[in-house]
């Protein structure tokens, strides 16, 4: 799991998120399942994201990972991003459901 971040031109603009899930992950059904799981895992964290554009990348292991594993990996990747990207919370700890 990887997350890249680019700062926003206008800091008042809400964060934007894109997903890069290549064919190495699996067929279209598998890639869409991984994307939907990542979107669901990001929802509880959305209010804590800093302004900017995020690109979430998933590798082949994402196809067999559970929702909880994907959510943990996503939160961990977001915590490592430099401020003001990543999670804006003061303690910058992941919120995993």
N, CA, C and O atoms as CSV, one atom per row, in Angstrom:
chain,resi,resn,atom,element,x,y,z
A,1,UNK,N,N,0.855,-1.170,0.000
A,1,UNK,CA,C,0.000,0.000,0.000
A,1,UNK,C,C,0.894,1.224,0.000
A,1,UNK,O,O,1.857,1.309,0.763
A,2,UNK,N,N,0.570,2.157,-0.852
A,2,UNK,CA,C,1.306,3.415,-0.878
A,2,UNK,C,C,0.326,4.563,-1.007
A,2,UNK,O,O,-0.735,4.431,-1.617
A,3,UNK,N,N,0.695,5.684,-0.426
A,3,UNK,CA,C,-0.112,6.900,-0.549
A,3,UNK,C,C,0.828,8.042,-0.893
A,3,UNK,O,O,1.809,8.287,-0.191
A,4,UNK,N,N,0.522,8.733,-1.975
A,4,UNK,CA,C,1.266,9.929,-2.370
A,4,UNK,C,C,0.374,11.134,-2.128
A,4,UNK,O,O,-0.852,11.038,-2.198
A,5,UNK,N,N,0.999,12.264,-1.845
A,5,UNK,CA,C,0.236,13.474,-1.536
A,5,UNK,C,C,0.845,14.662,-2.249
A,5,UNK,O,O,2.067,14.799,-2.310
A,6,UNK,N,N,-0.002,15.521,-2.790
A,6,UNK,CA,C,0.407,16.785,-3.390
A,6,UNK,C,C,-0.389,17.896,-2.725
A,6,UNK,O,O,-1.600,17.771,-2.545
A,7,UNK,N,N,0.280,18.978,-2.361
A,7,UNK,CA,C,-0.405,20.059,-1.657
A,7,UNK,C,C,-1.440,20.728,-2.554
A,7,UNK,O,O,-1.350,20.690,-3.781
A,8,UNK,N,N,-2.412,21.332,-1.911
A,8,UNK,CA,C,-3.492,22.005,-2.624
A,8,UNK,C,C,-3.091,23.445,-2.931
A,8,UNK,O,O,-2.379,24.082,-2.156
A,9,UNK,N,N,-3.556,23.945,-4.069
A,9,UNK,CA,C,-3.327,25.345,-4.422
A,9,UNK,C,C,-4.139,26.232,-3.491
A,9,UNK,O,O,-3.654,27.262,-3.022
A,10,UNK,N,N,-5.367,25.833,-3.227
A,10,UNK,CA,C,-6.265,26.568,-2.335
A,10,UNK,C,C,-6.484,25.716,-1.081
A,10,UNK,O,O,-7.156,24.687,-1.160
A,11,UNK,N,N,-5.935,26.116,0.081
A,11,UNK,CA,C,-6.063,25.306,1.293
A,11,UNK,C,C,-7.497,25.103,1.776
A,11,UNK,O,O,-7.754,24.200,2.573
A,12,UNK,N,N,-8.428,25.925,1.311
A,12,UNK,CA,C,-9.820,25.754,1.734
A,12,UNK,C,C,-10.528,24.667,0.920
A,12,UNK,O,O,-11.648,24.274,1.245
A,13,UNK,N,N,-9.870,24.185,-0.138
A,13,UNK,CA,C,-10.436,23.142,-0.983
A,13,UNK,C,C,-10.416,21.801,-0.239
A,13,UNK,O,O,-9.431,21.497,0.433
A,14,UNK,N,N,-11.470,20.999,-0.340
A,14,UNK,CA,C,-11.477,19.707,0.353
A,14,UNK,C,C,-10.457,18.750,-0.280
A,14,UNK,O,O,-10.096,18.914,-1.445
A,15,UNK,N,N,-9.994,17.755,0.481
A,15,UNK,CA,C,-9.042,16.799,-0.075
A,15,UNK,C,C,-9.670,15.980,-1.201
A,15,UNK,O,O,-10.862,15.674,-1.183
A,16,UNK,N,N,-8.835,15.636,-2.179
A,16,UNK,CA,C,-9.280,14.802,-3.296
A,16,UNK,C,C,-8.479,13.510,-3.256
A,16,UNK,O,O,-7.283,13.524,-2.965
A,17,UNK,N,N,-9.140,12.387,-3.548
A,17,UNK,CA,C,-8.487,11.088,-3.460
A,17,UNK,C,C,-8.689,10.324,-4.755
A,17,UNK,O,O,-9.800,10.251,-5.280
A,18,UNK,N,N,-7.604,9.754,-5.264
A,18,UNK,CA,C,-7.648,8.895,-6.438
A,18,UNK,C,C,-7.042,7.547,-6.073
A,18,UNK,O,O,-6.288,7.440,-5.106
A,19,UNK,N,N,-7.369,6.530,-6.840
A,19,UNK,CA,C,-6.909,5.178,-6.554
A,19,UNK,C,C,-6.205,4.611,-7.776
A,19,UNK,O,O,-6.718,4.706,-8.890
A,20,UNK,N,N,-5.026,4.018,-7.573
A,20,UNK,CA,C,-4.269,3.373,-8.639
A,20,UNK,C,C,-4.149,1.896,-8.291
A,20,UNK,O,O,-3.352,1.499,-7.442
A,21,UNK,N,N,-4.956,1.100,-8.964
A,21,UNK,CA,C,-4.972,-0.337,-8.707
A,21,UNK,C,C,-4.772,-1.026,-10.046
A,21,UNK,O,O,-5.693,-1.118,-10.857
A,22,UNK,N,N,-3.556,-1.508,-10.264
A,22,UNK,CA,C,-3.187,-2.069,-11.559
A,22,UNK,C,C,-3.698,-3.483,-11.781
A,22,UNK,O,O,-4.246,-4.122,-10.883
A,23,UNK,N,N,-3.500,-3.944,-12.996
A,23,UNK,CA,C,-3.964,-5.280,-13.377
A,23,UNK,C,C,-3.232,-6.393,-12.649
A,23,UNK,O,O,-3.700,-7.531,-12.639
A,24,UNK,N,N,-2.095,-6.090,-12.041
A,24,UNK,CA,C,-1.393,-7.117,-11.276
A,24,UNK,C,C,-2.192,-7.537,-10.043
A,24,UNK,O,O,-1.963,-8.612,-9.489
A,25,UNK,N,N,-3.119,-6.700,-9.620
A,25,UNK,CA,C,-3.966,-7.015,-8.469
A,25,UNK,C,C,-4.982,-8.091,-8.839
A,25,UNK,O,O,-5.338,-8.919,-8.001
A,26,UNK,N,N,-5.443,-8.086,-10.064
A,26,UNK,CA,C,-6.415,-9.077,-10.517
A,26,UNK,C,C,-7.283,-8.505,-11.612
A,26,UNK,O,O,-6.992,-7.452,-12.181
A,27,UNK,N,N,-8.347,-9.217,-11.894
A,27,UNK,CA,C,-9.289,-8.766,-12.913
A,27,UNK,C,C,-10.079,-7.556,-12.454
A,27,UNK,O,O,-9.891,-7.055,-11.345
A,28,UNK,N,N,-10.961,-7.098,-13.319
A,28,UNK,CA,C,-11.737,-5.882,-13.041
A,28,UNK,C,C,-12.579,-6.022,-11.774
A,28,UNK,O,O,-12.693,-5.073,-10.998
A,29,UNK,N,N,-13.157,-7.178,-11.564
A,29,UNK,CA,C,-14.005,-7.380,-10.378
A,29,UNK,C,C,-13.162,-7.260,-9.110
A,29,UNK,O,O,-13.575,-6.612,-8.148
A,30,UNK,N,N,-11.998,-7.874,-9.108
A,30,UNK,CA,C,-11.113,-7.820,-7.941
A,30,UNK,C,C,-10.601,-6.407,-7.706
A,30,UNK,O,O,-10.581,-5.935,-6.570
A,31,UNK,N,N,-10.186,-5.728,-8.773
A,31,UNK,CA,C,-9.691,-4.353,-8.626
A,31,UNK,C,C,-10.776,-3.430,-8.086
A,31,UNK,O,O,-10.500,-2.582,-7.238
A,32,UNK,N,N,-12.001,-3.584,-8.564
A,32,UNK,CA,C,-13.097,-2.748,-8.077
A,32,UNK,C,C,-13.432,-3.069,-6.627
A,32,UNK,O,O,-13.781,-2.170,-5.861
A,33,UNK,N,N,-13.331,-4.326,-6.242
A,33,UNK,CA,C,-13.564,-4.706,-4.850
A,33,UNK,C,C,-12.532,-4.051,-3.942
A,33,UNK,O,O,-12.876,-3.519,-2.886
A,34,UNK,N,N,-11.277,-4.089,-4.348
A,34,UNK,CA,C,-10.203,-3.456,-3.567
A,34,UNK,C,C,-10.444,-1.953,-3.484
A,34,UNK,O,O,-10.307,-1.370,-2.408
A,35,UNK,N,N,-10.798,-1.317,-4.593
A,35,UNK,CA,C,-11.060,0.122,-4.591
A,35,UNK,C,C,-12.215,0.474,-3.656
A,35,UNK,O,O,-12.126,1.436,-2.893
A,36,UNK,N,N,-13.297,-0.301,-3.713
A,36,UNK,CA,C,-14.447,-0.029,-2.835
A,36,UNK,C,C,-14.076,-0.210,-1.366
A,36,UNK,O,O,-14.515,0.565,-0.516
A,37,UNK,N,N,-13.273,-1.223,-1.064
A,37,UNK,CA,C,-12.833,-1.419,0.322
A,37,UNK,C,C,-11.960,-0.266,0.790
A,37,UNK,O,O,-12.088,0.196,1.924
A,38,UNK,N,N,-11.074,0.197,-0.084
A,38,UNK,CA,C,-10.229,1.333,0.283
A,38,UNK,C,C,-11.056,2.598,0.486
A,38,UNK,O,O,-10.791,3.371,1.407
A,39,UNK,N,N,-12.047,2.812,-0.361
A,39,UNK,CA,C,-12.921,3.973,-0.192
A,39,UNK,C,C,-13.661,3.892,1.140
A,39,UNK,O,O,-13.782,4.894,1.845
A,40,UNK,N,N,-14.155,2.709,1.487
A,40,UNK,CA,C,-14.868,2.540,2.754
A,40,UNK,C,C,-13.923,2.740,3.938
A,40,UNK,O,O,-14.323,3.308,4.955
A,41,UNK,N,N,-12.686,2.285,3.821
A,41,UNK,CA,C,-11.715,2.447,4.899
A,41,UNK,C,C,-11.319,3.910,5.079
A,41,UNK,O,O,-10.952,4.325,6.179
A,42,UNK,N,N,-11.391,4.686,4.012
A,42,UNK,CA,C,-11.006,6.093,4.082
A,42,UNK,C,C,-12.118,6.980,4.655
A,42,UNK,O,O,-11.837,8.049,5.197
A,43,UNK,N,N,-13.358,6.550,4.540
A,43,UNK,CA,C,-14.481,7.390,5.002
A,43,UNK,C,C,-14.340,7.864,6.442
A,43,UNK,O,O,-14.526,9.055,6.693
A,44,UNK,N,N,-14.018,6.988,7.413
A,44,UNK,CA,C,-13.895,7.485,8.793
A,44,UNK,C,C,-12.730,8.449,8.988
A,44,UNK,O,O,-12.712,9.215,9.951
A,45,UNK,N,N,-11.759,8.415,8.079
A,45,UNK,CA,C,-10.580,9.273,8.195
A,45,UNK,C,C,-10.715,10.575,7.414
A,45,UNK,O,O,-9.881,11.468,7.561
A,46,UNK,N,N,-11.735,10.695,6.598
A,46,UNK,CA,C,-11.856,11.817,5.655
A,46,UNK,C,C,-11.820,13.184,6.342
A,46,UNK,O,O,-11.206,14.113,5.817
A,47,UNK,N,N,-12.455,13.326,7.484
A,47,UNK,CA,C,-12.479,14.623,8.165
A,47,UNK,C,C,-11.111,15.017,8.703
A,47,UNK,O,O,-10.865,16.195,8.960
A,48,UNK,N,N,-10.221,14.048,8.876
A,48,UNK,CA,C,-8.906,14.320,9.430
A,48,UNK,C,C,-7.819,14.481,8.370
A,48,UNK,O,O,-6.653,14.684,8.707
A,49,UNK,N,N,-8.191,14.391,7.092
A,49,UNK,CA,C,-7.207,14.566,6.020
A,49,UNK,C,C,-6.917,16.043,5.806
A,49,UNK,O,O,-7.816,16.883,5.851
A,50,UNK,N,N,-5.657,16.340,5.574
A,50,UNK,CA,C,-5.263,17.707,5.252
A,50,UNK,C,C,-5.639,18.028,3.821
A,50,UNK,O,O,-5.959,17.121,3.052
A,51,UNK,N,N,-5.610,19.304,3.441
A,51,UNK,CA,C,-5.955,19.673,2.074
A,51,UNK,C,C,-4.921,19.145,1.091
A,51,UNK,O,O,-3.740,19.027,1.419
A,52,UNK,N,N,-5.370,18.830,-0.109
A,52,UNK,CA,C,-4.464,18.357,-1.140
A,52,UNK,C,C,-5.059,17.208,-1.923
A,52,UNK,O,O,-6.238,16.881,-1.790
A,53,UNK,N,N,-4.220,16.606,-2.741
A,53,UNK,CA,C,-4.625,15.486,-3.579
A,53,UNK,C,C,-3.857,14.252,-3.135
A,53,UNK,O,O,-2.636,14.291,-2.983
A,54,UNK,N,N,-4.571,13.166,-2.930
A,54,UNK,CA,C,-3.989,11.914,-2.468
A,54,UNK,C,C,-4.143,10.865,-3.557
A,54,UNK,O,O,-5.181,10.784,-4.214
A,55,UNK,N,N,-3.105,10.065,-3.743
A,55,UNK,CA,C,-3.164,8.941,-4.658
A,55,UNK,C,C,-2.837,7.689,-3.864
A,55,UNK,O,O,-1.728,7.534,-3.353
A,56,UNK,N,N,-3.822,6.792,-3.764
A,56,UNK,CA,C,-3.673,5.554,-3.013
A,56,UNK,C,C,-3.363,4.447,-4.005
A,56,UNK,O,O,-4.132,4.209,-4.936
A,57,UNK,N,N,-2.240,3.770,-3.808
A,57,UNK,CA,C,-1.849,2.673,-4.685
A,57,UNK,C,C,-1.915,1.357,-3.947
A,57,UNK,O,O,-1.550,1.278,-2.774
A,58,UNK,N,N,-2.379,0.321,-4.625
A,58,UNK,CA,C,-2.485,-1.004,-4.016
A,58,UNK,C,C,-1.772,-2.019,-4.888
A,58,UNK,O,O,-1.879,-1.989,-6.114
A,59,UNK,N,N,-1.040,-2.921,-4.242
A,59,UNK,CA,C,-0.323,-3.969,-4.942
A,59,UNK,C,C,-1.086,-5.281,-4.906
A,59,UNK,O,O,-2.218,-5.328,-4.425
A,60,UNK,N,N,-0.478,-6.346,-5.410
A,60,UNK,CA,C,-1.143,-7.647,-5.508
A,60,UNK,C,C,-1.639,-8.197,-4.170
A,60,UNK,O,O,-2.645,-8.905,-4.139
A,61,UNK,N,N,-0.963,-7.890,-3.078
A,61,UNK,CA,C,-1.383,-8.404,-1.770
A,61,UNK,C,C,-2.747,-7.859,-1.356
A,61,UNK,O,O,-3.426,-8.470,-0.530
A,62,UNK,N,N,-3.155,-6.736,-1.908
A,62,UNK,CA,C,-4.446,-6.139,-1.551
A,62,UNK,C,C,-5.613,-7.028,-1.970
A,62,UNK,O,O,-6.688,-6.962,-1.373
A,63,UNK,N,N,-5.410,-7.856,-2.987
A,63,UNK,CA,C,-6.490,-8.720,-3.479
A,63,UNK,C,C,-6.897,-9.760,-2.448
A,63,UNK,O,O,-8.064,-10.148,-2.394
A,64,UNK,N,N,-5.957,-10.220,-1.628
A,64,UNK,CA,C,-6.265,-11.259,-0.647
A,64,UNK,C,C,-6.372,-10.714,0.770
A,64,UNK,O,O,-6.677,-11.461,1.699
A,65,UNK,N,N,-6.124,-9.424,0.944
A,65,UNK,CA,C,-6.191,-8.816,2.278
A,65,UNK,C,C,-7.641,-8.620,2.707
A,65,UNK,O,O,-8.519,-8.372,1.881
A,66,UNK,N,N,-7.872,-8.733,3.996
A,66,UNK,CA,C,-9.208,-8.475,4.532
A,66,UNK,C,C,-9.434,-6.966,4.604
A,66,UNK,O,O,-8.506,-6.175,4.433
A,67,UNK,N,N,-10.683,-6.585,4.860
A,67,UNK,CA,C,-11.000,-5.164,5.003
A,67,UNK,C,C,-10.185,-4.551,6.133
A,67,UNK,O,O,-9.648,-3.454,5.985
A,68,UNK,N,N,-10.089,-5.248,7.259
A,68,UNK,CA,C,-9.351,-4.723,8.408
A,68,UNK,C,C,-7.877,-4.530,8.072
A,68,UNK,O,O,-7.277,-3.536,8.482
A,69,UNK,N,N,-7.289,-5.460,7.336
A,69,UNK,CA,C,-5.884,-5.328,6.941
A,69,UNK,C,C,-5.686,-4.140,6.007
A,69,UNK,O,O,-4.712,-3.399,6.142
A,70,UNK,N,N,-6.608,-3.955,5.055
A,70,UNK,CA,C,-6.522,-2.806,4.155
A,70,UNK,C,C,-6.670,-1.493,4.923
A,70,UNK,O,O,-5.938,-0.535,4.673
A,71,UNK,N,N,-7.619,-1.455,5.855
A,71,UNK,CA,C,-7.848,-0.236,6.637
A,71,UNK,C,C,-6.621,0.107,7.478
A,71,UNK,O,O,-6.238,1.274,7.573
A,72,UNK,N,N,-6.005,-0.907,8.089
A,72,UNK,CA,C,-4.803,-0.670,8.894
A,72,UNK,C,C,-3.659,-0.161,8.024
A,72,UNK,O,O,-2.962,0.780,8.401
A,73,UNK,N,N,-3.464,-0.777,6.866
A,73,UNK,CA,C,-2.378,-0.373,5.971
A,73,UNK,C,C,-2.601,1.050,5.452
A,73,UNK,O,O,-1.652,1.828,5.349
A,74,UNK,N,N,-3.844,1.390,5.126
A,74,UNK,CA,C,-4.155,2.728,4.641
A,74,UNK,C,C,-3.902,3.772,5.723
A,74,UNK,O,O,-3.285,4.805,5.461
A,75,UNK,N,N,-4.375,3.506,6.934
A,75,UNK,CA,C,-4.177,4.445,8.035
A,75,UNK,C,C,-2.688,4.618,8.338
A,75,UNK,O,O,-2.231,5.733,8.592
A,76,UNK,N,N,-1.940,3.529,8.313
A,76,UNK,CA,C,-0.505,3.605,8.577
A,76,UNK,C,C,0.203,4.425,7.502
A,76,UNK,O,O,1.107,5.204,7.807
A,77,UNK,N,N,-0.203,4.253,6.249
A,77,UNK,CA,C,0.409,5.025,5.160
A,77,UNK,C,C,0.070,6.507,5.280
A,77,UNK,O,O,0.915,7.354,4.992
A,78,UNK,N,N,-1.140,6.833,5.696
A,78,UNK,CA,C,-1.539,8.240,5.846
A,78,UNK,C,C,-0.802,8.917,6.993
A,78,UNK,O,O,-0.486,10.104,6.911
A,79,UNK,N,N,-0.530,8.183,8.049
A,79,UNK,CA,C,0.157,8.763,9.208
A,79,UNK,C,C,1.581,9.160,8.844
A,79,UNK,O,O,2.113,10.123,9.397
A,80,UNK,N,N,2.205,8.432,7.919
A,80,UNK,CA,C,3.601,8.716,7.579
A,80,UNK,C,C,3.781,9.907,6.642
A,80,UNK,O,O,4.907,10.364,6.448
A,81,UNK,N,N,2.700,10.418,6.057
A,81,UNK,CA,C,2.816,11.558,5.144
A,81,UNK,C,C,3.220,12.816,5.917
A,81,UNK,O,O,2.808,12.991,7.064
A,82,UNK,N,N,4.016,13.686,5.308
A,82,UNK,CA,C,4.416,14.921,5.991
A,82,UNK,C,C,3.238,15.885,6.130
A,82,UNK,O,O,2.343,15.905,5.285
A,83,UNK,N,N,3.243,16.679,7.192
A,83,UNK,CA,C,2.206,17.682,7.395
A,83,UNK,C,C,2.340,18.752,6.316
A,83,UNK,O,O,3.464,19.030,5.898
A,84,UNK,N,N,1.284,19.350,5.853
A,84,UNK,CA,C,-0.103,19.238,6.259
A,84,UNK,C,C,-0.848,18.094,5.597
A,84,UNK,O,O,-2.064,17.991,5.759
A,85,UNK,N,N,-0.170,17.237,4.862
A,85,UNK,CA,C,-0.831,16.074,4.273
A,85,UNK,C,C,-1.065,15.017,5.320
A,85,UNK,O,O,-0.697,15.189,6.482
A,86,UNK,N,N,-1.667,13.941,4.920
A,86,UNK,CA,C,-1.940,12.862,5.862
A,86,UNK,C,C,-3.031,13.224,6.836
A,86,UNK,O,O,-3.919,14.021,6.532
A,87,UNK,N,N,-2.957,12.637,8.001
A,87,UNK,CA,C,-3.986,12.896,9.005
A,87,UNK,C,C,-3.665,14.182,9.753
A,87,UNK,O,O,-2.523,14.396,10.159
A,88,UNK,N,N,-4.676,15.048,9.938
A,88,UNK,CA,C,-4.494,16.352,10.579
A,88,UNK,C,C,-4.614,16.289,12.083
A,88,UNK,O,O,-4.277,17.256,12.767
A,89,UNK,N,N,-5.083,15.184,12.612
A,89,UNK,CA,C,-5.307,15.112,14.054
A,89,UNK,C,C,-4.014,15.366,14.801
A,89,UNK,O,O,-2.926,15.082,14.301
A,90,UNK,N,N,-4.143,15.900,15.997
A,90,UNK,CA,C,-2.967,16.272,16.777
A,90,UNK,C,C,-2.067,15.067,17.061
A,90,UNK,O,O,-0.845,15.182,16.978
A,91,UNK,N,N,-2.646,13.932,17.390
A,91,UNK,CA,C,-1.820,12.773,17.721
A,91,UNK,C,C,-1.446,11.962,16.485
A,91,UNK,O,O,-0.582,11.089,16.568
A,92,UNK,N,N,-2.084,12.230,15.326
A,92,UNK,CA,C,-1.790,11.591,14.042
A,92,UNK,C,C,-1.798,10.064,14.143
A,92,UNK,O,O,-1.010,9.389,13.480
A,93,UNK,N,N,-2.681,9.531,14.966
A,93,UNK,CA,C,-2.816,8.078,15.052
A,93,UNK,C,C,-3.973,7.647,14.169
A,93,UNK,O,O,-4.924,8.405,13.983
A,94,UNK,N,N,-3.906,6.446,13.626
A,94,UNK,CA,C,-4.978,5.996,12.728
A,94,UNK,C,C,-6.278,5.725,13.472
A,94,UNK,O,O,-6.274,5.279,14.619
A,95,UNK,N,N,-7.375,6.000,12.807
A,95,UNK,CA,C,-8.702,5.674,13.318
A,95,UNK,C,C,-9.207,4.483,12.523
A,95,UNK,O,O,-9.711,4.664,11.415
A,96,UNK,N,N,-9.095,3.309,13.035
A,96,UNK,CA,C,-9.530,2.124,12.301
A,96,UNK,C,C,-10.802,1.605,12.936
A,96,UNK,O,O,-10.891,1.444,14.153
A,97,UNK,N,N,-11.782,1.349,12.092
A,97,UNK,CA,C,-13.076,0.849,12.572
A,97,UNK,C,C,-12.994,-0.628,12.795
A,97,UNK,O,O,-13.978,-1.247,13.200
